[in-house]
């Protein structure tokens, strides 16, 4: 496969969907920087696996809920780009990091709401703002949303609302960065079997059967269903795809 020597930054890339995206982008010929919050060993393993694919990778610590740390993170990112690749910019930003906090509207606490907002909306907004000077013209930004922003499942009102905000943010961001040739799109997965959703898969088998029965392709998703879509959006083949919401759910609740 042709190696592009382009660089992707993926938040929350040490596990789950982020790990799959990192490996898919490496397979597509890109170098990768992943961030992790606390699982340094898992991040190092992803870096090792990318190296086995013949690409270069790095892992940087980042808490996407700690917005005041973003300037220092960008400084460290700039140093990494210069030292490892002799570059002052990277090409693709994938805002993937996230947490789950399920509760009915009645039971949602301010603490839960603020956690979701800080990571899924405020964190994405301001990390993107701070990294924009480092993103190369002609690059691509991918924001992660969810199928829950289209259909409703009780217990996810706050989480889905944050992702709905991200979908609006994506369109505005695409408009404002278009003059630099930067494309911005949203990827909205359906339910995917990862550690993010482990409690649902382990404790609610009847819910999983219900979801599979109400998905056109008759199953729930796996990480490999997502990574390739992200790699596509970081390729020249998607050069005319911009400001779009791409749901990757196998056809849930049609």
TORTIZA-251061 format. One record per residue: x, y, z of N, C-alpha, C, CB in turn; residue in one letter. Coordinates in steps of 0.02 Angstrom, whole numbers, plus 50000, padded with zeros to 5 digits. Glycine has a CB too. Example, Ala and Ser with C-alpha at 12.3 -4.5 7.8 and 13.67 -1.06 7.14 Angstrom:
506604971650390506154977550390506604983550390505654977650452A;506424988850354506844994750357506455000250394507044997050286S;
END
This chain:
500424994050000500005000050000500445006250000499525000050061X;500255011349963500635017449960500625020850028500345022149907X;501225022850050501275026150114501235033750103501935024250150X;500825036950143500685043950131501115048750171499965045350146X;501405046150226501805050350270501395056050301502395053150234X;500745055250304500325060050339500235057850411499645060950304X;500015062450453499995061150525499295062350551500505065550563X;499025057650589498365058250620498445058650695497915052250601X;498035062850726497995063350799497315060750820498105070650825X;497295055650862496675052550885496635053050960496625045150861X;496135056450986496055056751059495725050251083495625062851080X;495935047951142495665041751168495845035851124494925042151175X;496475035651101496665030451053496975024251083497145033351006X;496955023551149497285017751180496835011651185497515019651249X;496185012551170495725006951179495115007851134495505006151253X;494705002751130494055003251097494085005651026493615007651136X;493615010051009493575012650942494195016650923492955016950934X;494475020350970495065024250956495645019950935495255028451015X;495745014450969496275009650951496155006950881496305003851002X;495535005150865495385002450799495515007750745494655000050796X;495315013950759495445019350711496195020250699495135025950736X;496575020050753497305020950747497605015550703497635020950816X;497405009350714497675003850675497445004150602497474997050705X;496815006350591496565006950523496925012450485495805008350524X;497065018050519497425023450487498145021450472497415029750530X;498455017650517499135015150504499125010450444499415011550566X;498625006150440498575001550384498475005250318497984996650394X;498185011250322498085015350262498715019350244497495020150273X;499235018650284499865021950268500025028250306499875023450198X;499645029550360499755035750398500145034350462499085039050415X;500515039350484500805039250550500285041850599501455043650553X;500345039950663499795041150710500065043450777499385034750719X;499725048450804499825050550874499165049050910500025058150880X;499205045350965498615044051004498685047551072498495036451014X;498115049151102498125051651171497805046451216497765058551176X;498005046651278497725042351329497655046451393498165035851342X;497165044751434497075048251497497515045351552496345048151518X;497475038751562497845035551617498145028851599497395034751676X;497915025751546498135018851529498745019051483497555014951494X;499315020851513499925021751474500165015151442500485024551519X;500085009651479500315003151452499905001151390500254997751505X;499245002351393498825000851335499015005251276498085001751352X;499165011551289499365016151236500025013851204499435023251262X;500495011651247501135009351221501045003151177501605007751279X;500564998951194500434992951154500164994851085499944988251189X;499734999951082499485002251018500055005050976498935007551027X;500495008951008501075011650972501505005950944501505016051019X;501585000650984501984994850961501654991550901502074989751018X;500994990650904500644987350849500684991550785499914986150868X;500654998150792500725002450733501425001750704500575009850751X;501925001250748502605000250725502674993750686503075000250783X;502314988650707502334982250671502054982850600501944976950710X;501634987950589501354989050522501824993350479500684992450528X;502404995150507502874999050469502765006550471502864996850400X;502335008750517502205015850524502495018350591501455017350520X;502525024850599502775027750661502195030350703503275033450645X;502275029950768501735031950813502025034950876501265026050829X;501615038750911501785041450977501155041751019502115048550970X;501245041751085500685042151131500805047951179500585035551170X;500305052251187500355058051232499785057851283500345064651192X;499945059651345499425059751396498995065951388499745059551467X;498335065051395497865070651390497215068851425497735072451316X;496995073251467496325072751497495885077751460496335074051575X;495445075451417495055080051375494535083851416494715076151320X;494445082151479494005086151522494375091951555493695081651575X;495035091851552495445096951584495635102151531496085093951618X;495185106851519495285111451463495875116051473494665115551454X;496055117451534496615121951547497285118651530496615124151620X;497275112051521497895108551503498035108651428497875101351528X;497555111051389497625110651315498225114551288496995113051283X;498365120651312498955124151285499605120251296499015131051317X;499685117351357500285113451371500305107151327500315111451445X;499715104151316499685098251273499895100151202498975095251272X;499665105751177499835107851108500575109251102499435114051088X;500875111851155501595112851155501965106251151501805116651218X;501735101351190502035094651187501925091351119501755090151244X;501325092351091501175089751025501645092650973500445091251006X;501755099250976502215102450930502915099750935502225109950942X;503155098550996503815095651006503855088650976503995095451080X;503335084750987503325077850960503345077950884502705074150984X;502955082250853502945082750780503635084550754502435087950757X;503965089350787504615091650764505145086250774504815098050801X;505155083150833505675078350849505605071850812505685077050923X;504985069550802504885063050772504815063250696504275059850802X;504525068650671504385068950599504675075150565503645068850588X;505005079450603505275085650575504735089750541505845084150526X;504165090050574503595093750548503325098450602503045089050523X;502975103650580502665108250627501905107750625502875115450611X;501655102750588500925101950582500755094550576500655105850520X;500105093050586499855086350572499245087050526499655082450639X;498985081450502498505081750447497785080150467498705077050394X;497695075650514497015073250531496905073450606496905066150503X;496365076450627496155076450697495525072350704496045083650724X;495545067350748494965063150762494775064150835495105055550746X;494225067650847493985068850916493565062950938493575075550919X;493895058150968493575051750985493465050751060493985046150958X;493885053651103493865052151175493165053251204494375056451213X;492955048651247492295049351276492195044851336491775047851224X;491655046251371491445042151428490695040851423491625045551496X;490475035951460489765034351463489495036251532489625026851447X;488915038951534488585040451599487835039951587488785047651627X;487565033951598486865032751583486415034251643486765025451561X;485905038051630485405039551682484795042651650485705044351736X;484215041551680483615044951656483695052451667482985042351693X;483285056351634483305063651644483185065151718482775067151600X;482715061651748482555062851819483145061551864481965058451840X;483565056551846484115054451890484785057451870484165047051890X;484815061451817485445064351796485645069851845485385067251725X;486245069251873486495074251920486885079651881486955070951974X;486985085251914487395090451883488105087951871487405096751926X;488355083851916489035081251908489085076851846489245077251969X;488595072551834488585068451774488535072751711488005063451776X;488085077651714487975082051657488625085851640487405087051672X;488945088551691489555092451680490115088151652489775095851745X;490165081951677490685077351651490585076151577490665070751689X;489955074651558489815073451488489935079651445489085071151479X;489725085351470489825091551433490565093251425489465097351467X;490945092351479491655094151477492045089751428491955093551546X;491875083451423492245078951379491955078951308492235071851406X;491305078351302491005077251236490855083551197490375073351244X;490815089251230490675095451193491205100751206489985098151212X;491265103051267491745108351281492455106151265491695110551355X;492625100051283493295097451269493435097151195493375090651299X;492955094551156493035094151083493095101151053492445090351051X;492675105751075492675112551048493355115951059492115116751081X;493595115751121494195119651136494835115951117494205121451209X;494835109351118495435105851093495505107051018495385098151107X;494955106950982494975108550911495225115650900494275107550878X;494955120250939495165127250933495915127850943494795131650985X;496175124550995496885125251011497345121650961497015122551081X;497095116350929497525112650882497455115150811497355105350885X;496965119350796496875121650727497505124650697496325126850725X;497895128550735498515131250704499015125850685498835136050752X;498945119950714499405114450699499145109750644499535110450762X;498525110650623498235106250572498415109050503497465105650580X;498705104850462498925106950395498325108850352499335101550362X;498415113850310497895115450261497795109450216498105121750219X;497155108150198496995102250160496895096050203497525100850110X;496895097050269496805091450315496075089650326497135092950380X;495955085750378495285083250392495175082750467495175076450358X;494575084550489494375083850559493765079350562494235090750592X;493785074450606493225069850614492995070050687493425062550594X;492375071750697492075071850764491625065750773491685078450775X;491675062650830491255056750843490595058750876491635051750889X;490055056450846489395057450875489115050650893488925061250825X;488475049650885488155043350903487485042750866488045042950979X;487285036550854486625035450826486085038150872486515028150814X;486235038750937485745041150986485555048450975486015040251055X;485915051950932485715058750914485155058750862486315062750888X;485025052950832484475052250784483885048650815484705048550721X;484015042850846483475039150879483555039850954483465031650857X;483055037950991483065038851064483065032251101482485043151086X;483465032051153483485026351200483495029251270484105021751187X;482995027851311482975030751379483635029651416482395027751419X;483855034851451484475034451489485055038151458484665027351498X;484955040651397485515043851362485365051051341485705039851301X;484905054251374484705061051354485285065851356484145063551399X;485665065951411486215070751417486775069051368486485070751489X;486955062651365487485060551319487305062251247487605052951326X;486705060451226486495061751157486455069151142485825058451143X;486245073151192486205080351181486895083351168485895083751242X;487405080851203488085083251190488305081551119488585080251240X;488125075551097488305073451030487915077350977488195065951021X;487295079150993486915083350948487255090150940486205084350973X;487525092750994487895099050991488515098250947488095101351061X;488845092650952489435091350910489255091250836489765084650930X;488675088650820488475088450749488365095550722487825084350741X;488085099950762488015106950741488695110250737487555110850791X;489115109050787489795111750787490175109650724490175109450850X;490085103350704490435100850644490275105050583490245093550631X;489645106750574489445110650515489745117750517488685111050510X;489725120850575490015127450582490775127250571489855130450651X;491095122150599491815121450591492005120450518492065115550633X;491615116450482491745115450411491705121950373491255110350382X;491215126150390491135132650357491735137150371490485136050380X;491965137250433492485141850452493185139550432492475142950526X;493285133150420493945130650401493995129050327494125124550442X;493435129850291493435128050220493935131950178492755129250192X;494075138150197494555142250159495255139350162494555149350185X;495385135150212496035131750218496015124750187496245131250291X;495465123050157495405116450127495335110850177495995115150084X;495145112650239495055107550291494335105150290495245110350362X;494245098650284493575095650285493405093450355493525089750235X;492765094050374492545092150441491915087950435492425098450486X;491925082050463491345077550459491225074250527491455072150405X;490625071750534490435068050594490335060650577489795070950625X;490605056250618490465049150614490035047350675491125044850612X;489465044250663488985042650716488885035050720488305046250704X;489255031650762489165024350768488505022550802489745021350807X;488245016650786487735013650826488065010250885487305008550785X;487715005650917488015002250974488574997550950487484998251014X;489164998250980489754994450960489994990651022490314999150932X;490204984551012490434980451068491154982251086490374972951051X;491244986651134491894988551160491854988851236492124995351130X;492414990651269492384991451341491934997351361493084992451369X;491815001951315491375007651327490655005251339491385012451267X;490454999851306489774997251311489744990451345489464996751242X;490284988551378490324981751407489744980351454490984980851444X;489564985251495489034984051545488384982251511488944990151590X;488234985451454487614983851418487644976751390487494988951361X;488204975051358488264968451328488264962951380488904968051286X;488554964251439488604959051490487974958551533489194960351534X;487634964151544487084964251592486384964751560487164969951638X;486364966251495485704967051463485674963051397485564974451450X;485744956451400485724952651338485074953451299485834945351352X;484534954651336483894955551302483894962051262483314955551353X;484244967151288484294973451251484714972551188484604978951295X;485244968651193485664967351134485274963551081486294963451154X;484874958551103484464954851054483954959451021484104948951089X;483674963951060483184968651033483504973250982482864972751090X;484094975750998484444980250952484624976650888485074983150984X;484884970550893485064966750834484454965450790485394960050854X;483894963950822483284962550784483024968750750482754959650830X;483204974650775482974980950747483524984550708482704985450802X;484014980750686484554983250643484504979650576485254982350676X;484524983350522484424980350456484904974650442484494985650402X;485524975150466486024969950454486014964550509486714972950449X;485534964950555485374959550602485934957750651485184953450563X;486334962750670486834961650722487024968350753487474958050692X;487394967950808487684974050836488384975050806487724973650914X;488664980950817489284982750784489904980450822489314990050774X;490464980250786491114978850814491594984450793491384971750792X;492144985450828492594991050812492814991150739493194990750856X;492924985250708493144985150638492634988250591493284977950617X;492024989150614491524992450572491634999950567490824991050599X;492035002750612492105009950617492775012550589492035012150689X;493315009050605493985011450586494065012950513494495006550607X;493775008650470493845009650398493495015850374493585003650362X;492945017650406492575023750387492995029850403491885024050423X;493315029850461493755035350480494345035850432494005034450552X;494635030050414495195030150366494965032950299495475022950357X;494365031250278494085034050215494045041650218493385031050201X;493805044250275493725051450281494405055050287493305053050342X;494935051250296495615054050296495975052450231496015051350357X;495605050950179495895049150115495675053950060495715041950096X;496045053950005495855058049948495195055849917496395057849894X;495005049549929494375047049902493775050749931494305039649915X;493865053949989493305057650021493395065250014493255055750095X;493795067349966493975074449962493375079149952494465075549906X;492805076549929492215080849918491665079449969491945079749847X;491845075850022491385074550077491535079450132491445067050103X;491065083850147491195089150196490545091050231491505095250162X;490615092350296490045094550338489485089450340489775101250313X;489665083050337489165077750336489145073750401489295073150277X;488565071250417488475066450471488415059550439487835068150515X;488895055150453488895048450425488745043550481489585046750390X;488145040850480487975035950531488225029050511487215035750544X;488565025850557488855019150544488545014450595489645019150549X;487935012250580487545008450630487255002050602486995012650657X;487405000450540487104994550509486364995250494487204988650553X;486105001350503485395002450491484965001250553485154998050434X;485165004550609484785003750671484145007850668485205005850731X;483595004950691482955008350700482755012450640483005012850762X;482745009250583482545012750521481795013750518482795008950459X;
END
